[in-house]
């Protein structure tokens, strides 16, 4: 079989790191180009174990600079584009909506423009076997009531600038299929968790704070509901959609692990108390003022990807959270390296 080349944007981030490691571990005859601008949540240290692998190459480039993307395509025969290169912080998007939204949208338009030019042989006809995959979020659907689940056909009702930027790029990606017949797919996933996640996110932040006996802040009552997806399950879904997804289709990828935020916090504290220090307790929990735009509940119906492609999550939250806590406890230096200390106040 022809050796395939993957262009993974944002590959030094959380999901990108895990996807690159997953692919290089499970496939021999592939090449991966990791294109990343190395912004605040990036960490090259994540991929130390593969940096000398002949199948892997890192390219520092900014997706908002179309020339830098064109250079990568000129120098390499790209078969798959996996776009993970976007800002993902709700709070940062609320503080600075304009730059956040412009960056996320422009990067996707540039990637689509260059990919189309490289792959289109004649009008509406593309090189065989290529695929553009946009990794999106369940937040594009907006908040749901207790009994509701978002389908791929549900209306997009984003609650914050981050979600609005992702909804916008989803529509642009879909338009490239409708207008040009470009082979694209969109994955909308629920909250990922696992190794290598940037410290601003809930689970790694709670772990770090608790093992250092710092106050653990919880917004409001902690009754926001999130569906948790172990990152390796997400990597399997990305791999599957790239190879077997029907062009133009959207696939929801949910973990089927809905939890109140406060229960996630208490579960982490319980694990740490039992495995690290018996003095770690729920007394560390401090409730603070709520933030508008975060959304009370997000939940996905993933029946389509199960029925069409045979995917379903393999890791239950109870198993995945223990693995995750164990990883962060054993990799405290990763959390504290200079790259992170300079970027995130802890």
FENRA-V568624 format. One record per residue. N is the residue number from 1. BURIAL is + if it has 24 or more other C-alpha atoms within 12 Angstrom, else -. Layout:
n burial
N BURIAL
N BURIAL
This chain:
n burial
1 -
2 -
3 -
4 +
5 +
6 +
7 +
8 +
9 +
10 +
11 +
12 +
13 +
14 +
15 +
16 +
17 +
18 +
19 +
20 +
21 +
22 +
23 +
24 +
25 -
26 -
27 -
28 -
29 -
30 +
31 +
32 +
33 +
34 +
35 +
36 +
37 +
38 +
39 +
40 +
41 +
42 +
43 +
44 +
45 +
46 +
47 +
48 -
49 -
50 +
51 -
52 -
53 -
54 -
55 +
56 +
57 +
58 +
59 +
60 +
61 +
62 +
63 +
64 +
65 -
66 -
67 -
68 -
69 +
70 +
71 -
72 +
73 +
74 -
75 -
76 -
77 +
78 +
79 +
80 +
81 +
82 +
83 +
84 +
85 +
86 +
87 +
88 +
89 +
90 +
91 -
92 -
93 +
94 +
95 -
96 -
97 -
98 -
99 -
100 +
101 +
102 +
103 +
104 +
105 +
106 +
107 +
108 +
109 +
110 +
111 +
112 +
113 +
114 +
115 +
116 +
117 +
118 +
119 +
120 +
121 -
122 -
123 -
124 -
125 -
126 +
127 -
128 -
129 +
130 +
131 +
132 +
133 +
134 +
135 +
136 +
137 +
138 +
139 +
140 +
141 +
142 +
143 +
144 +
145 -
146 -
147 -
148 -
149 +
150 +
151 +
152 +
153 -
154 +
155 -
156 +
157 +
158 +
159 +
160 +
161 +
162 +
163 +
164 +
165 +
166 +
167 +
168 +
169 +
170 +
171 +
172 +
173 +
174 +
175 -
176 +
177 +
178 -
179 -
180 +
181 +
182 +
183 +
184 +
185 +
186 +
187 +
188 +
189 +
190 +
191 +
192 +
193 +
194 +
195 +
196 +
197 +
198 +
199 +
200 +
201 +
202 +
203 +
204 +
205 +
206 +
207 +
208 +
209 +
210 +
211 +
212 -
213 -
214 -
215 +
216 +
217 +
218 +
219 +
220 -
221 -
222 +
223 -
224 +
225 +
226 +
227 +
228 +
229 +
230 +
231 +
232 +
233 +
234 +
235 +
236 +
237 +
238 +
239 +
240 +
241 +
242 +
243 +
244 +
245 +
246 +
247 +
248 +
249 +
250 +
251 +
252 +
253 +
254 +
255 +
256 +
257 +
258 +
259 +
260 +
261 +
262 +
263 +
264 +
265 +
266 +
267 +
268 +
269 +
270 +
271 +
272 +
273 -
274 -
275 -
276 +
277 -
278 -
279 -
280 +
281 +
282 +
283 -
284 +
285 +
286 -
287 -
288 -
289 -
290 -
291 -
292 -
293 +
294 +
295 +
296 +
297 +
298 +
299 +
300 +
301 +
302 +
303 -
304 +
305 +
306 -
307 -
308 -
309 +
310 -
311 +
312 +
313 +
314 -
315 +
316 +
317 +
318 +
319 -
320 +
321 +
322 +
323 +
324 +
325 +
326 +
327 +
328 +
329 +
330 -
331 -
332 -
333 -
334 +
335 +
336 -
337 -
338 -
339 -
340 +
341 -
342 -
343 -
344 -
345 -
346 +
